[in-house]
Amino acid sequence: MKQIIDRLRQNRDLSDGDFLTLLTEIGEAEKAYLFAVARTVRQSVYGDDVYIRGLIEVSNYCKNDCLYCGIRKSNQKVSRYRLDEKTILSCCDVGYSLGFRTFVLQGGEDGWYTDERLVAVIRQIKARYPTVAVTLSLGERSEDSYRLLFEAGADRYLLRHETIVPEHYQKLHPAKMSLKNRIDCLETLKKTGFQVGCGMMVGSPFQKMEYLIEDLRFLQRFNPQMVGIGPFLPHSDTPFGEQSPGSVELTLVLLSIIRLLLPSVLLPATTALGTAAEDGRERGILAGANVVMPNLSPADVRMKYLLYNNKRSYGSEAAECLNDLKRRMEHLGCHVVVAKGDYKYMP
Ligand code: 5AD
């Protein structure tokens, strides 16, 4: 096992057989070794810095009906909201004074957010805070739209691919969504000039280990600047409400593997990981992650943006509790920094 891990670090690659062994047969001591190697590689690129991103959940309206997601269109129990420009800007004001230098505007696919409205809010944020990065996570849009958003000043875009296996994608999404469209969007985003993030859920219904290996192959090919992964967690008002959650342990192993495949990737310890285990975020950092994304949304909407049951938005998940998060990171030998936290291109 140790040789496989060393080979992964050396070659940034493994055979399918070795990936499978690593994912299915790794023991506790070997995991500790894998995590330590992943931390060393993270350290060589980013030192002990942990980047924070202020997450602003701008809308829980969504035209899509993804079978796993709590804010899917057919969930009638959701109390829907969207934030207007003024509210988003005041979230940024709070965030900026707390030390955030990246704001992530995330939301369902909400037609109210026209290019015009988004361009206006991006310009406002950039005018007020010229040194921050704006990250968007607003789903699939047209090439023209992505271009306008980029030209308005948005720097990064997150769009998880969810799974790279078409038949699997089809089982997680309604018929009118397609993996092809998702990948086309990712390619367009890259071509437009964004720093791009993709990623998959771990342990989503119908997933097989072989599929995760395909996901890793896709990450190698696409070479994104950011990768977001977290365990699938059921939401009771969705068709997958009775399915079992994804494994925290497997998520951690995958985080380490991704760090070794893509040494300079910006890799968050996600809210899903922090929800699935009390110490999930810390363990994510210890497995090689280097980003956390505390919640900056207005307090009264946080409980409405529930992608899965028990989603955390308080404690160290909350921007107001940044000191708590900082302390937790210092315990791990890491430091939360006030920085834009761009991707580091390595020779
Ligand atoms: N469990 C875990 N992650 C989820 N997401 C959506 N629903 C769930 C769920 N039930 C993730 C998806 C999406 C991101 C915003 O949240 O990967 O891309």
Boltz pocket constraint, residues with backbone or C-beta under 6 A from the ligand:
constraints:
  - pocket:
      binder: B
      contacts: [[A, 68], [A, 69], [A, 70], [A, 159], [A, 160], [A, 162], [A, 199], [A, 200], [A, 201], [A, 230], [A, 231], [A, 232], [A, 233], [A, 234], [A, 235], [A, 272], [A, 307], [A, 308]]
      max_distance: 6.0
